[in-house]
Amino acid sequence: MFIIVKYGNNESLICNPSCAVINLLGSIKRRAGYGNSNVTIDLSDETGLIKELDTHKSDNANKHLESHTTYVLVQKEIMMDNLSTDSASTPSPPQINYIPLLDNCSEIFPNFQIRSEHLVKTTKQKGRTGKSPSPAGRLPKVKKAVPGKSSARRK
């Protein structure tokens, strides 16, 4: 089992994902030349879908990566919003930006557009289920007829 990681000037690494995610990312970071830096790395597929491996550090990488597939090395930047100075207000969640570490990425992979699985999942969950969340939107319950008993009232 192996994966190919593209980075830099169309350079490639062949990696064995049969290990913990933290070990795989550490090996890729060191072999790609980012070992002594504070850069946080992740992988995306050829279309730009981020794998968010850093949220699954103790998992086996095989669980999140497909064998014989090419991935693009990306840098994860966490942007903290420090505009709010009011201590009583709730802090806004950090904004995460991903930067491909592959030069001319859009030329090599024409359909490459960075997006997150998390955003894809939340978008899918926003669809209507067909039922109203309001009690006013519910249909009245219909009583089932029991054999031998008449549902019409007798006078």
N, C-alpha and C positions, 0 to 999 in steps of 0.2 A: 504494500500500500504506500502511495506517495502522493504529494501535491506539489505543484509548481507555484512559486511566489515570484511575481514580477516587481521590480523596483528600479530606481535610478535610470540610467540610460539604456533601458530595455534589457537589464540584467535579470538573470533567473537563478533561483535557489530551488533545489529539489529537497523536500523535507518529508520526514516520516511522521505523520500525525498520530501514531500509535503511542501517545504519551499524554501527560497532563497538559492542559492548555498553557499554564504558566511556564512550563519547560519549553514548549514549542515556541511561544512568543519570545522567551529569553534567547533561544537559539537563533531565531530569525533576526532579532534585534542585533545580536552580536555579529552574526555573519553578514548582515547588510551594512554594517559600519556605524550603527547607532548605539553600540554597547556602552560607551562611556557618557552618554547624554541622558537628559531627563525626558526624552521624547517618549510619549505613550503611543504604542503602535497597536494596530488591529488589521484585520484582513477584510477585503470586500471581494465579491465575485466579479466576473467580467462585465456585468451590467451595472455595478456600483452598489449593490446591496451589501451593507455593512454587516459583518457576522457578529459583532459585539462580543468577542471572545473574552475580553477582560472582565465581563460580568459572570463568567463561568470558569474561573481560574482553576478550580480543583477538578473539573470534569475532564474526561478523556476527550482529546481533540477530535477523535473519530466521530464522536457524537454530533459535532457541529460542522464538520468539513467532509466533503465528498472526495473519495479517492480519484486519482487521475484528473483532477480539475485544476485549472489555473486561477490563482487569486492575485489581487493587487494589494501591495503593502500600502497602508494609509496611516497617517498621523492623526491622533485624536487630541484636539485642543478643547479644554474646558474653559469657557469664558464666564467669569463671575460678574454678575450685575451689581456694581457698587453705587448705583445712582441713588438708591433709597437710603437716606440718612436717618429716617424715623425709626427708632428702636422698637416701637410698638407695632409697626407694620410687619407682616409676614414676608420673609425674604422670597424673592422669586427664584425658581429653579435655575440652575446654571444652564447656559446655552452650550451645546456641544457642536463643534465644527470638525469635520473630517477633511483632511488634505491628502490627495493621492501622492505617494512618494515615487511615482513612476513618471518620468519625463514623457511628454507628448502622449499622455494617457488617452485622450480623446481620439488621436490618430490611430493608435494601436487597437483600441476597442471603441468603435464608433458609437455604440449604444450605451457607453459608460455615463451614468448619472448617479452621483452619490445620494443614497437614501438609507434610512435606518429601518431595520425590522420592527423596532418599537413603533415608529410612526405608521408603518404599514398595518400593524395589528390594530392600533387605535382607530385608524381610518375605517377598517373593516367593521369594527364594533359599533360605529356610530349609525349604521344602517337601521332602518325601521324593522321591527320584528312583526308588525302587523297588529299588535295588541296595544291598546291604549293603557298607559300607566295610571290613568285616572279612573277611580271607581265609576264616575259618571259615564265613561265610555264603554263600560261593560254591558254586555247583553244580559237581559233578565234570564235567570235560570228557569228552565222548562222542566216541570215535574214529569217523570216517566209514569206511564200508566201501568198499574199493577193488575195482572190478570184476575178476573173475578170481582173486581171493585169498579164501580162506575165513577168516572171523574166528574160527571155532571151532577149538580145538586138537585135533589128531589124536593118538591114542595108538599 
